[in-house]
Amino acid sequence: MAKVDEPAYADDIGRRLEANSNLVANYRTRLLDAGLIEPAGHGRVAFAIPGLHEYLRTRPPARH
């Protein structure tokens, strides 16, 4: 999500992460419940915390 400058589609995030739709849906729900992301239109999500998007863009990518 941090790589784009607009709300992201959940299916695009899943494709980039090579994750199945169930995994993406589970994390989407968890992040919504935690207040880190918010709905931003049909199938789209955006960061809910001001400055989080910019902060994450400055951090190195996480290793798997």
ZITASUL-V484650 format. One record per backbone hydrogen bond with DSSP energy under -0.5 kcal/mol. CO is the residue of the C=O (numbers start at 1). NH is the residue of the N-H. E is the energy in kcal/mol with one decimal. If there is no record, write none. Layout:
CO&NH&E / CO&NH&E
This chain:
1&4&-1.3 / 8&45&-2.6 / 9&13&-1.9 / 10&14&-2.3 / 11&15&-2.0 / 12&16&-2.4 / 13&17&-2.0 / 14&18&-0.7 / 14&19&-2.6 / 15&18&-0.7 / 20&24&-1.9 / 21&25&-2.5 / 22&26&-2.2 / 23&27&-2.3 / 24&28&-2.6 / 25&29&-2.3 / 26&30&-2.2 / 27&31&-2.8 / 28&32&-2.4 / 29&33&-2.7 / 30&34&-1.8 / 31&35&-0.5 / 31&36&-2.1 / 31&37&-1.1 / 32&35&-1.1 / 36&48&-2.6 / 36&49&-0.7 / 38&46&-2.3 / 41&40&-0.7 / 41&44&-2.2 / 43&10&-2.2 / 44&40&-2.3 / 45&8&-2.4 / 46&38&-2.5 / 48&50&-0.6 / 49&52&-2.0 / 51&55&-2.4 / 52&56&-2.7 / 53&57&-1.6 / 54&58&-1.0 / 55&58&-0.9 / 55&59&-0.6 / 56&59&-0.8
